Amino acid sequence: MSDPIDQPPEPVDGTVFETSTGLVLVCLLFGVFLTIAGAVLLVWLLSAAARNDPPSFTLIFGTAIGPLGAFFLFLGIRLLVRRKRFVVGEDRFQFVERVGGEDVVIAQVMYANVTGLALNRVGDVKVLSVRLARSNAAGTHDTGRYFRVVRPLADGRGYEARIPDDFRGGLSAIHEALDDAVVAWRAEQSDD
């Protein structure tokens, strides 16, 4: 796996799956709701303190939702600004984000490293699990700043790249596009 300080690979052309609009909207609306609720509870807490009423634990705990709301607002705005997307290229797939006005590859896996694809659940979340031959194969890049795309399998026998259900079209469309691309790439390699 590439070291995070290495120069990231260049973004490639291919089938692009943009971040889900619903996900961005949910983050923004949930953040606004929690921030407003936190502000209301904070005003209530301050008015109780001004009347020398002892604030209840529930009220004090409730004021913590304001910062949680701010976090969801930050996350929604970050998703809007960074425009995270998943790209299925000719010989690789990539996670690409907009950073400083430029497209930057956050993670990349070459099809030569792919040994299988499967739709799975991790807890309550659906993911597309891409089984890999090695974590440090040539062309594999994972900055791992916020989350690692390439990670060891739960059973400790191998590695996988997880694609979350955060993109337009859903995991079924990504699974189909990725499967078709890997099969086409393997057919091209066998012709050579």
Secondary structure, DSSP 4 states (H G I P E B T S, - for coil): ---TTSPPPPP--SEEEEBPHHHHHHHHHHHHHHHHHHHHHHHHHHHHHHTTPPPPHHHHHHTTHHHHHHHHHHHHHHHHHH--EEEE-SSEEEEEEEETTEEEEEEEEEGGGEEEEEEEEETTEEEEEEEES-TT-TT-EE--SS--SEEE-TTSSSEEEEEES-BTTHHHHHHHHHHHHHHHHHHHHHH-
